[in-house]
């Protein structure tokens, strides 16, 4: 009986003297750089937050950081030795480089920090406000180039919408414009009556961008 009592006490002491429980988190990677992004657009990268200790679970919350960087999920729980995938989103608000630090604060132990930076770019083009065709013989055509010049640091996909049921036509209807480059579309005027024709051509620098307008003018002429 005494031998069994000593064995029970030894087991109790062994199980009660385990490793000391610890708490802490880490971020991988600890630095995230986003490619240049147009103002209003988004880019997303993924990181992992890990519970590096044995105590827990830990409650974790993302705090601080520039307003153009967001975290999802912004609050979560991690079990001991567990990991949580987190998405960092960059939505630039201005044309500038933005840098800062996002802090992940744990309910116990030290916090983790992620350094973030990104560059906001603006969509900028130069194009004529009005295209004049002059006088064109009825049932004949005249074609002029409409040239777009990029003042942006990123490529743009321009969509062009000619006036409906009009004497004016545009080809092609979409245009890729590289940074600092020029590219043109053909605008054709085909009058079928005698008179001054004035219409408006629309274009967008991105699917969600506001429409911009270019005036088109030409007159039909009979010999």
C-alpha positions in Angstrom: 0.0 0.0 0.0 2.8 2.4 0.9 4.5 1.7 -2.4 1.4 2.5 -4.3 1.0 5.7 -2.4 4.5 6.9 -3.3 3.9 6.0 -6.9 0.7 8.1 -7.0 2.5 11.0 -5.4 5.3 10.7 -8.0 2.8 10.8 -10.9 1.1 13.8 -9.4 4.3 15.7 -9.0 5.3 14.8 -12.6 2.1 16.0 -14.1 2.0 19.2 -12.0 5.5 20.3 -12.9 5.1 20.6 -16.7 6.5 23.4 -18.9 5.6 27.0 -18.0 2.8 28.2 -20.2 3.7 31.2 -22.4 1.8 33.6 -24.7 2.8 35.5 -27.7 2.1 36.1 -31.4 4.2 36.6 -34.6 3.5 37.8 -38.1 4.8 36.3 -41.3 5.9 38.2 -43.3 6.6 41.1 -41.0 7.0 43.5 -44.0 4.5 43.9 -46.9 5.0 46.1 -50.0 2.2 46.7 -52.4 2.7 47.3 -56.1 1.7 50.8 -57.4 -2.1 51.0 -57.4 -4.5 53.5 -59.0 -6.3 55.8 -56.5 -9.6 54.0 -55.6 -8.4 50.6 -56.8 -7.4 47.8 -54.4 -4.6 45.3 -54.0 -4.7 42.4 -51.5 -1.9 40.4 -49.9 -2.1 37.7 -47.3 -0.1 37.2 -44.1 -0.3 34.7 -41.2 -0.5 35.5 -37.5 0.8 32.6 -35.3 0.3 31.9 -31.7 3.9 31.1 -30.6 3.1 30.1 -27.0 1.2 27.4 -25.1 -1.2 29.5 -23.2 -4.5 30.5 -24.7 -6.4 30.7 -26.8 -5.5 34.4 -27.4 -7.8 37.1 -28.6 -6.0 39.2 -31.3 -7.0 42.6 -32.7 -5.5 44.7 -35.4 -5.0 48.4 -34.4 -3.3 51.5 -35.7 -2.0 51.6 -39.3 -2.7 54.2 -42.1 -6.3 54.5 -43.1 -5.7 53.2 -46.7 -4.7 49.8 -45.3 -7.4 47.5 -43.9 -7.3 44.1 -42.2 -9.7 41.2 -42.5 -10.5 39.7 -40.1 -9.6 42.6 -37.8 -10.3 40.6 -34.7 -10.0 36.8 -34.1 -8.9 34.1 -31.7 -5.9 31.8 -32.0 -5.4 28.5 -30.2 -2.0 27.6 -28.8 0.5 26.9 -31.7 -2.3 27.8 -34.1 -2.3 30.2 -37.1 -4.8 32.7 -38.6 -4.7 33.8 -42.3 -5.3 37.6 -42.6 -5.8 39.7 -45.7 -4.2 43.1 -46.0 -5.9 45.4 -48.4 -4.4 48.6 -49.9 -6.8 51.2 -51.3 -4.8 54.4 -51.9 -6.7 57.7 -51.4 -4.1 60.0 -52.8 -1.3 60.0 -55.4 1.6 59.4 -53.0 3.7 56.8 -51.3 2.1 55.7 -48.0 3.9 53.7 -45.3 3.1 52.7 -41.7 2.8 49.9 -39.2 -0.2 47.7 -38.4 -0.1 46.4 -34.9 -1.7 43.1 -33.9 -2.4 43.3 -30.2 -2.9 40.0 -28.2 -4.9 39.6 -25.0 -1.6 38.3 -23.4 2.0 38.5 -24.2 3.7 40.8 -26.7 2.1 42.3 -29.8 3.2 41.7 -33.4 3.9 44.4 -36.0 3.7 44.4 -39.8 5.3 47.2 -41.7 3.3 48.1 -44.8 3.9 50.5 -47.7 2.3 51.2 -51.1 2.2 53.8 -53.8 -1.0 55.5 -55.0 -1.1 56.5 -58.7 -3.5 58.8 -60.6 -5.1 58.2 -63.9 -4.1 61.1 -66.1 -4.4 61.6 -69.9 -4.2 64.4 -72.3 -6.6 64.5 -75.2 -8.3 67.1 -77.4 -11.5 68.5 -76.0 -13.0 69.0 -79.5 -12.4 67.3 -82.9 -13.3 69.4 -85.9 -13.9 67.7 -89.3 -14.8 70.7 -91.3 -17.0 70.2 -94.4 -17.3 66.7 -95.9 -19.2 65.7 -99.0 -22.5 64.0 -98.2 -22.1 60.1 -98.4 -18.4 60.4 -98.3 -16.2 60.0 -95.2 -13.4 61.7 -93.4 -11.3 60.1 -90.7 -9.2 61.9 -88.0 -7.0 60.4 -85.3 -8.0 61.0 -81.7 -4.7 60.8 -79.7 -4.5 60.0 -76.0 -1.3 60.8 -74.1 -0.6 59.1 -70.7 0.7 61.2 -67.8 0.3 58.2 -65.5 2.8 55.7 -64.1 0.6 52.7 -64.8 -1.0 51.3 -67.9 -4.7 52.1 -68.5 -7.5 50.4 -70.4 -9.6 53.2 -72.1 -13.1 52.4 -73.3 -14.7 54.7 -75.9 -18.4 55.2 -76.6 -19.4 57.0 -79.8 -22.7 58.8 -80.0 -25.7 56.5 -80.9 -27.3 56.7 -84.3 -24.8 59.3 -85.4 -22.7 60.3 -88.4 -19.6 59.6 -86.2 -18.0 56.2 -85.6 -14.9 55.2 -83.6 -12.5 52.3 -84.1 -11.3 50.6 -82.0 -13.6 51.0 -79.0 -11.0 50.1 -76.5 -7.4 51.2 -76.1 -4.5 50.2 -73.9 -2.4 53.1 -73.0 1.1 52.4 -71.6 2.7 54.8 -69.0 4.0 57.9 -70.7 3.0 56.7 -74.2 0.6 57.9 -76.9 -2.1 55.9 -78.6 -4.8 56.8 -81.1 -8.2 55.7 -82.3 -9.8 56.6 -85.6 -12.9 58.8 -85.6 -14.8 58.8 -88.8 -17.4 61.3 -90.0 -19.9 60.2 -92.6 -22.5 62.9 -93.2 -25.7 62.0 -95.0 -27.4 65.4 -94.8 -26.6 69.0 -95.3 -26.1 70.7 -92.0 -23.7 71.2 -89.1 -23.5 68.0 -87.0 -22.3 68.3 -83.4 -22.2 65.2 -81.1 -20.4 64.1 -78.0 -18.0 61.1 -77.7 -17.6 59.6 -74.2 -14.6 57.7 -72.7 -13.7 56.1 -69.4 -10.2 55.5 -68.0 -11.5 52.4 -66.1 -14.8 50.5 -65.8 -15.9 52.4 -62.7 -14.4 55.8 -63.6 -16.5 58.8 -64.4 -17.2 59.5 -68.1 -15.3 62.2 -69.9 -16.5 64.0 -73.0 -15.1 65.1 -76.3 -17.0 67.3 -78.7 -17.2 66.2 -82.4 -18.2 68.6 -85.1 -18.5 68.5 -88.9 -20.8 69.7 -91.8 -22.3 67.9 -94.7 -21.6 69.4 -98.1 -23.0 69.1 -101.6 -21.0 69.9 -104.7 
